[in-house]
Amino acid sequence: MNKEEAKMKIFNKLSEMDMPADDFVEIVHMIDTAVDAIEPEHKKVVLPKAVGEQWDMLVDHYVSDQAVTDKSSAINRAMCWLPNRWSVGLDCGDLLYWWANTQDSYTKLADAARYGWVAKPDKRYRVKVYGIDLPGLYYWKRDDGTTSFVQGGAGQPETEFTMDEIRKRHLEKCEREEVTDDEND
């Protein structure tokens, strides 16, 4: 339902009520004003953590700049910086690489500056136990930091490792499979 449809639905319901004309006009005006003021909710943009941090740093750099008076101007100045690549003295290598290789990157960055962003979660893997020829036997993270194993384990966070966890536990040479989000739903 759009704003005009919502106003009409409320107007029709109010028309059925018995009230003085002055009250009716005042209520309709208040509702029109309130409905017009509603802004759509925007979801936060998912960005790689380093990209989001570097983008925030770049926009904040221009917010603190004396020539920029508002956040929209800072976003515009930061956008201008991306294709020109002239240095502002900030480390933005991840941001530049992502921007150059991501479809709709300008839109995503502008939305991230306006509505916020969340870090893209690290890929997770189930790591098959090395040297044991049983199907579906995976490593299991114990609370004490040690590793055990379990048969199956799909959807159980204890069987899901990030690459950092795989390196920390020296499981890099083990066969692994990426965990997809639909497995956890």
C-alpha positions, 0 to 999 in steps of 0.5 A: 500500500502506498501513502495515498492509498493509506490516506484514502483508507483512513479518510474513508473510515473517518468519514463513517464516524459522527464528528464535527466538521472542524474536528474532521478537517483537523484530524485529516490534516494531522494524518496527511502530515504524519503519513507524508513524513513517513520515510521508507525503512532502509536495510543496512548495506552488506560490505566487506568489513575493511571496505566499510571501515575505509568508506566510513574513514573517507566520508568522515575525512570530508565531514571534518573538511572545512569546505563541506557543510553536510554529510551529503556533500561529504558523500559526494566528495568521497565519490569523486575521489574514487575514480580520480585516485588522488591521495587524501593521505588515507589507506583505502586499497581494499575500498578501491579494489572492491569499488572497481570490481563490484557492480552497482558499487556507487549505489551501495556506497552511497546507501552505506553512508546514508543508512549504515552498513554491516560487515559481510560475515566470513565464509564458514566451512565444515572440515572433514576429518583427515585420514579417516574414511567415514562419510560425513565425519567433521571436526567439532569445536569444543568450548575449551578450544580443542577439536573433536569430531562428529558424524554429520553436524550440518547446521551446528555452529560447532562444526563451522569454521572460518578460515582464521579458525582453520589456520589456528587449528592447523587444518588447512590441508584438510578437505572442507566444504563451504557452509551455505546460509540455506543450511542454517535456515 
